[in-house]
Amino acid sequence: MNKKYHLFDVYGIELEYMLVNNTNLKIAPIVDSLLTKKKGKLTSDIDNGKIAWSNELVAHVVELKTKGPSKDLNGLADLFHKNIKEINALLKPMNAKLLPGAAHPFMNPVTETQIWKHSYSEVYELYNRIFNCKNHGWSNVQSVHINLPFFDDKEFEKLHAAIRLILPLIPGLSASSPILEGKKTGYKDTRLEYYKTNQKEIPELTGLVIPERAFTKLDYYATIFEPIKKAIKPVDTHNILDHHFLNSRGAIARFDRNAIEIRLVDIQECPKADMAICVLIIEAIKLLVNKKLASLASQKRWVKDDLFEILNRAIKNGETAVIENTDYLNVFHIDAPCSIQDVWKHLYALAKPNIHKSHHITLETILNEGTLATRIENALNDDLSEANILKAYKALADCLENNELFLK
């Protein structure tokens, strides 16, 4: 976002998908073939009208994103879906297709990970050298990123304060990664459980996932970027890593484009679900920014440790996680301990008049039937045979192709 925008003027959305074999759903590290087939030559970025396609760190993940800032969130589900159908058509002769969900249910990252080896590869190779990317926390994580603009320090302060408070609730809405290596992990959001520690070699990069209390650009640089630069220096001897990219908190400030990027959303079964979730998260942030819930001063007071505790429960239990911190609930005008599902139902009721009706049924389904993680577990019904898991994830791939919700 080179041009500067005001709060909620525009949005940037990014969706990540796995490429898998059509029949057995094994990882297909052929994003380079897909991009070559579309463009006629290998390129790492393709503009396809209002949506762009690009490669990721690993060779089996493709990213679809709004090409530049988008003013309207409500037409994006159909736009993304159109691109998904086109990609699936291009992949069909290669006996491959896109698979949704934040984690592949069978992938063995040690033997199956292939790092992208084309453009930008020196950065990826360095990451691999520092962190060993052949693990679930790097090579088996598909997410949605929401980019929200701010114009100046004053707007950054409001936006960052609000986002920090919403972050702990996100897994209770979007968790979609309950299965790894053919087993139930005990976490609804296994992607985020790995996310917490995938850079443990240099803990300054992720911090406690919840960003520190930094509410000006100057403050942010001093509190977050400077420690990152210092920590990475001994291993980044050629100075090729940018502090904006190294910052791996659950929301990162991108002062290079005057936006904050939220990274805690697991990818869902279809763009209709992704966009409905993005809209609800954004409307919840708006309620805080517009001081409909709590004053700015009281929003800024929250320390990362208290928010991290709530996030941790959400990562494990998703929407059924109980929040006992009544000070936190009071921010949302809730006065007794309750589940994250109840918090989201409450926020949805407050925000519903501002949410386009095309999202209502989707959101009500998610809020009543549970996160995709819960719906996957219900569909498996404790039968974790390979055949049963394959059946469920093939149904997820069909949901993606048809832009439909996954329901048992």
C-alpha positions, 0 to 999 in steps of 0.5 A, spaced: 500 500 500 504 505 497 498 510 497 496 512 504 489 510 506 485 511 512 482 506 517 478 501 513 478 505 507 481 499 503 483 491 505 488 486 503 486 479 503 491 473 502 489 466 502 494 460 502 492 453 499 496 446 498 497 443 492 495 435 492 495 429 488 488 428 486 487 421 488 491 420 494 491 427 496 499 427 497 503 433 497 504 435 490 510 440 490 508 443 483 507 450 484 512 452 479 509 448 474 502 451 475 505 458 474 508 456 468 502 453 465 498 459 466 503 464 464 507 461 459 514 462 463 516 461 470 514 467 474 513 467 481 507 472 481 501 473 476 496 478 476 490 475 474 485 481 474 483 483 481 487 477 484 494 475 484 497 468 484 504 467 487 509 462 490 510 461 497 516 458 502 515 451 500 513 448 493 506 445 494 503 452 497 500 457 492 497 464 495 492 468 492 491 475 494 487 481 492 491 485 487 493 491 491 488 494 496 480 492 495 475 497 497 469 492 497 470 485 501 463 483 499 465 481 492 471 477 494 469 470 495 466 470 488 473 472 485 477 468 489 472 462 488 473 463 480 481 463 481 480 457 485 476 454 479 481 456 474 487 453 478 483 446 479 482 446 471 490 448 470 492 442 475 487 437 472 491 434 467 497 434 472 493 429 476 493 435 482 488 440 485 487 445 491 486 442 498 484 447 503 485 447 511 491 450 515 494 443 515 495 437 511 493 431 515 498 426 513 504 430 510 511 428 513 515 434 513 521 431 514 521 427 507 516 431 503 518 438 504 521 442 498 523 449 499 521 454 493 528 454 489 526 459 484 526 467 485 527 469 492 530 463 493 536 465 497 532 468 502 528 462 503 535 458 503 537 462 509 530 461 513 531 454 512 539 454 514 537 458 521 530 454 522 530 448 519 523 449 515 522 441 514 517 441 520 510 442 520 511 449 523 514 452 516 512 447 511 505 445 513 501 451 515 496 455 510 493 461 513 489 467 511 492 474 512 488 480 513 491 487 511 488 493 514 491 500 513 492 506 517 494 513 515 498 516 521 501 514 528 494 516 531 490 511 527 496 506 528 495 507 535 487 505 535 488 500 530 494 496 534 490 497 540 484 494 537 487 488 534 491 486 540 485 485 543 481 481 538 487 476 536 486 471 542 479 470 540 481 468 532 482 461 533 475 460 536 472 462 530 477 460 524 481 454 527 481 448 522 487 444 523 486 438 528 489 433 525 497 432 523 500 425 521 494 422 521 492 423 528 488 428 532 493 433 536 489 435 541 489 442 539 483 445 534 488 450 531 495 446 531 497 450 526 498 456 531 501 451 536 507 450 532 507 457 530 508 459 537 515 456 537 517 455 529 522 460 530 525 458 537 532 459 535 531 466 535 525 468 540 525 475 538 522 474 532 515 471 534 515 474 541 509 472 545 505 472 538 501 477 541 504 484 540 507 488 545 504 495 547 507 499 542 502 505 539 507 509 535 512 508 529 518 510 534 515 506 539 514 500 535 521 500 532 524 501 539 520 495 542 520 490 536 524 492 530 530 493 534 531 487 538 529 483 531 535 486 527 540 485 533 538 478 534 538 476 527 545 480 525 549 474 527 546 469 522 544 474 517 551 476 515 549 478 508 544 483 510 538 480 506 532 479 511 528 485 512 525 486 519 518 487 516 518 480 514 522 477 520 517 480 525 512 474 526 507 476 531 500 474 530 499 481 527 505 485 524 506 492 523 508 494 515 510 501 516 513 500 509 506 500 506 502 503 512 498 497 514 497 492 520 497 484 517 493 479 521 496 472 521 492 468 526 486 466 521 487 459 519 484 458 512 477 455 511 474 450 506 472 455 501 472 463 500 465 464 502 467 462 509 474 465 509 471 472 507 465 471 512 470 470 518 474 476 515 468 481 515 466 479 522 473 480 525 474 486 521 467 489 524 469 487 531 475 491 530 471 497 528 467 496 534 473 497 538 476 503 534 470 506 534 470 506 542 463 502 541 466 498 547 471 500 551 475 507 551 482 507 547 486 508 554 483 501 557 484 498 550 492 500 550 492 497 558 492 490 556 499 486 557 501 481 552 502 476 557 494 476 559 492 476 552 497 470 550 493 466 556 487 467 552 490 465 546 493 459 548 486 456 551 483 458 544 489 454 540 487 448 544 480 448 545 477 453 539 470 455 540 469 451 547 475 455 550 472 458 556 474 465 558 475 466 565 478 473 565 472 478 567 476 484 566 477 482 559 470 480 558 468 487 560 472 490 554 466 487 550 460 488 555 460 481 557 460 480 565 461 473 566 465 467 564 463 464 558 466 460 551 469 464 546 463 462 541 459 466 546 463 472 545 463 471 538 456 470 538 455 477 542 460 481 537 456 478 531 449 481 534 453 487 535 456 488 528 450 484 524 447 491 522 454 492 518 455 486 515 452 484 508 447 479 508 451 475 504 455 473 510 449 472 515 448 464 513 455 463 513 457 466 520 451 463 523 453 456 521 460 457 523 457 460 530 452 455 531 456 448 528 463 450 531 469 452 527 472 447 521 476 444 526 470 441 530 466 440 524 472 436 521 473 432 528 465 431 528 465 428 521 471 423 523 467 421 529 473 418 532 475 413 526 482 416 524 483 410 519 487 413 513 481 411 508 476 415 513 481 421 513 481 421 506 474 421 505 473 427 510 479 431 506 476 429 499 470 432 501 473 439 503 477 439 497 470 439 494 467 444 498 473 449 495 471 447 488 464 448 489 465 454 494 460 450 500 461 450 507 463 443 510 457 440 514 457 433 516 
